[in-house]
């Protein structure tokens, strides 16, 4: 379910050729295992939609067929078992073709995501559109497209307006949320390599989600798509929009007051938390200034001193151990905590 009071849905897209069925199935299921709930698949050719039909029954999550330009691919994907198709109506040549796609989607219970990208509106015959006018034009185009669907009695829509620009992404989605009562898919058009994609994605999506805007999200990063899921999950977790199933690690930034290598200790702690299946908040602190306060907010806090560390559970001191016994003591404390 997307929209209304349903939780924000996390999605990504395969990065392998769809005609390589085994690799595509493997990647979809890897994404599902990493927390992805919807996966988009490119189907530019007839061979792709034929492969898509074989992939659908072999995967764990619903699939979205990514359609550009060809009404035939849209119809084939619907018949092949797509849960949703992604469509930019501006790339479909005739109104009749759009209506044929709508009729097929309606008959098969398939949703449609209307996608409008800033890049596509910049190639109009009228010439380039100045940046300050692009948001208004994207909203107008979306309104025109929605009218076609509503005239055909079709309302199983998800709206998406994307830009590579963070500010315009925020601006256009605020405008869509104010004007239309359909679920919104959020994302930047492309955010770069994972190390470059994290901050702009977190800013654009985080601002909108914090305002209650957005029903499904994708972080678009080059490379392994499971990285997209990891970044997106962290955005949702940081806003309390997804239930935490694994520990959250809080680490003080360190300063001249520390008497132990807190960064080294935190990395060691993090390595052992990977195997813990409890939604704990664990804090690793380096001095008495912030340590006790953070300990009160953490389920388990490790406050490092000179060659020793104090443990706090729920803000209450439970143990003091030497540096060499921190990890064993931590695991013992975690074992006692029930969730």
MOVEN-V493808 format. One record per residue. N is the residue number from 0. RES is the residue in one small letter. D_FIRST is the distance of its C-alpha to the first C-alpha in Angstrom with 2 decimals. Layout:
# MOVEN-V493808
N | RES | D_FIRST
N | RES | D_FIRST
This chain:
# MOVEN-V493808
0 | x | 0.00
1 | x | 3.80
2 | x | 6.69
3 | x | 8.79
4 | x | 9.41
5 | x | 6.40
6 | x | 8.31
7 | x | 9.26
8 | x | 8.17
9 | x | 11.52
10 | x | 12.78
11 | x | 16.32
12 | x | 18.57
13 | x | 21.25
14 | x | 24.84
15 | x | 26.78
16 | x | 27.90
17 | x | 25.47
18 | x | 28.55
19 | x | 29.24
20 | x | 26.89
21 | x | 27.75
22 | x | 27.35
23 | x | 24.03
24 | x | 22.66
25 | x | 24.20
26 | x | 22.70
27 | x | 19.11
28 | x | 19.58
29 | x | 21.32
30 | x | 18.40
31 | x | 16.09
32 | x | 18.85
33 | x | 19.09
34 | x | 15.57
35 | x | 13.81
36 | x | 10.31
37 | x | 10.69
38 | x | 14.26
39 | x | 16.04
40 | x | 19.26
41 | x | 22.25
42 | x | 23.71
43 | x | 26.83
44 | x | 29.01
45 | x | 29.16
46 | x | 29.81
47 | x | 26.51
48 | x | 24.49
49 | x | 26.66
50 | x | 25.87
51 | x | 22.14
52 | x | 22.37
53 | x | 24.02
54 | x | 21.63
55 | x | 18.38
56 | x | 19.58
57 | x | 20.99
58 | x | 18.09
59 | x | 15.62
60 | x | 12.46
61 | x | 11.09
62 | x | 13.54
63 | x | 13.92
64 | x | 17.43
65 | x | 19.32
66 | x | 21.58
67 | x | 24.69
68 | x | 27.57
69 | x | 27.46
70 | x | 26.03
71 | x | 27.13
72 | x | 24.91
73 | x | 21.87
74 | x | 22.92
75 | x | 23.74
76 | x | 20.43
77 | x | 18.59
78 | x | 21.09
79 | x | 20.76
80 | x | 17.19
81 | x | 15.10
82 | x | 11.36
83 | x | 11.93
84 | x | 15.28
85 | x | 16.50
86 | x | 19.31
87 | x | 21.98
88 | x | 23.55
89 | x | 26.71
90 | x | 27.30
91 | x | 27.36
92 | x | 30.91
93 | x | 30.78
94 | x | 28.86
95 | x | 29.38
96 | x | 27.58
97 | x | 24.52
98 | x | 24.59
99 | x | 24.98
100 | x | 21.83
101 | x | 19.94
102 | x | 21.53
103 | x | 20.63
104 | x | 16.94
105 | x | 16.97
106 | x | 18.97
107 | x | 16.77
108 | x | 13.29
109 | x | 12.67
110 | x | 10.95
111 | x | 13.45
112 | x | 13.73
113 | x | 17.01
114 | x | 18.90
115 | x | 22.11
116 | x | 24.20
117 | x | 27.29
118 | x | 29.26
119 | x | 28.81
120 | x | 30.12
121 | x | 33.14
122 | x | 34.52
123 | x | 35.19
124 | x | 38.63
125 | x | 39.48
126 | x | 39.62
127 | x | 37.76
128 | x | 35.86
129 | x | 36.99
130 | x | 34.43
131 | x | 34.66
132 | x | 33.62
133 | x | 30.72
134 | x | 28.03
135 | x | 29.23
136 | x | 29.42
137 | x | 25.88
138 | x | 24.60
139 | x | 26.99
140 | x | 25.90
141 | x | 22.23
142 | x | 23.40
143 | x | 25.48
144 | x | 22.73
145 | x | 20.29
146 | x | 23.25
147 | x | 23.59
148 | x | 20.08
149 | x | 20.45
150 | x | 23.91
151 | x | 22.49
152 | x | 20.11
153 | x | 16.97
154 | x | 14.17
155 | x | 11.06
156 | x | 11.96
157 | x | 11.27
158 | x | 14.64
159 | x | 16.58
160 | x | 20.20
161 | x | 21.84
162 | x | 25.31
163 | x | 27.29
164 | x | 28.64
165 | x | 27.04
166 | x | 28.36
167 | x | 27.32
168 | x | 23.76
169 | x | 23.64
170 | x | 25.55
171 | x | 23.61
172 | x | 20.17
173 | x | 21.79
174 | x | 23.13
175 | x | 19.89
176 | x | 18.20
177 | x | 21.31
178 | x | 21.63
179 | x | 18.25
180 | x | 15.37
181 | x | 12.64
182 | x | 10.17
183 | x | 12.54
184 | x | 12.86
185 | x | 15.82
186 | x | 18.65
187 | x | 22.36
188 | x | 23.64
189 | x | 25.54
190 | x | 26.66
191 | x | 29.37
192 | x | 30.26
193 | x | 28.26
194 | x | 31.01
195 | x | 30.96
196 | x | 27.21
197 | x | 26.41
198 | x | 28.01
199 | x | 27.01
200 | x | 23.35
201 | x | 23.47
202 | x | 25.26
203 | x | 23.18
204 | x | 19.71
205 | x | 21.10
206 | x | 22.72
207 | x | 19.72
208 | x | 17.32
209 | x | 20.20
210 | x | 20.36
211 | x | 16.75
212 | x | 16.04
213 | x | 13.29
214 | x | 9.54
215 | x | 9.96
216 | x | 13.48
217 | x | 16.08
218 | x | 19.66
219 | x | 21.95
220 | x | 24.94
221 | x | 27.59
222 | x | 28.10
223 | x | 26.20
224 | x | 22.42
225 | x | 21.91
226 | x | 23.76
227 | x | 21.00
228 | x | 18.57
229 | x | 21.27
230 | x | 21.85
231 | x | 18.24
232 | x | 17.87
233 | x | 21.12
234 | x | 20.01
235 | x | 17.03
236 | x | 19.40
237 | x | 22.15
238 | x | 20.21
239 | x | 18.99
240 | x | 15.30
241 | x | 15.00
242 | x | 16.95
243 | x | 20.10
244 | x | 21.11
245 | x | 24.27
246 | x | 27.21
247 | x | 27.48
248 | x | 30.95
249 | x | 32.79
250 | x | 36.13
251 | x | 38.80
252 | x | 39.94
253 | x | 43.49
254 | x | 46.73
255 | x | 50.47
256 | x | 50.25
257 | x | 48.62
258 | x | 50.89
259 | x | 48.68
260 | x | 46.71
261 | x | 43.33
262 | x | 41.48
263 | x | 42.89
264 | x | 41.99
265 | x | 38.39
266 | x | 37.95
267 | x | 39.40
268 | x | 37.12
269 | x | 34.03
270 | x | 35.14
271 | x | 35.28
272 | x | 31.99
273 | x | 30.13
274 | x | 30.62
275 | x | 29.71
276 | x | 26.49
277 | x | 26.55
278 | x | 24.77
279 | x | 28.20
280 | x | 29.54
281 | x | 32.78
282 | x | 35.30
283 | x | 38.30
284 | x | 40.81
285 | x | 44.24
286 | x | 46.43
287 | x | 47.16
288 | x | 46.05
289 | x | 42.27
290 | x | 42.19
291 | x | 42.52
292 | x | 40.07
293 | x | 37.36
294 | x | 38.23
295 | x | 37.35
296 | x | 33.76
297 | x | 33.28
298 | x | 32.79
299 | x | 35.49
300 | x | 37.83
301 | x | 40.57
302 | x | 43.24
303 | x | 45.63
304 | x | 49.34
305 | x | 52.48
306 | x | 52.20
307 | x | 50.04
308 | x | 46.68
309 | x | 45.72
310 | x | 42.57
311 | x | 40.71
312 | x | 38.07
313 | x | 36.37
314 | x | 39.10
315 | x | 41.97
316 | x | 44.32
317 | x | 44.32
318 | x | 46.40
319 | x | 48.49
320 | x | 48.87
321 | x | 50.59
322 | x | 48.77
323 | x | 49.05
324 | x | 47.31
325 | x | 44.26
326 | x | 41.78
327 | x | 43.05
328 | x | 43.03
329 | x | 39.49
330 | x | 38.21
331 | x | 40.23
332 | x | 38.74
333 | x | 35.15
334 | x | 35.92
335 | x | 36.93
336 | x | 33.76
337 | x | 31.21
338 | x | 27.45
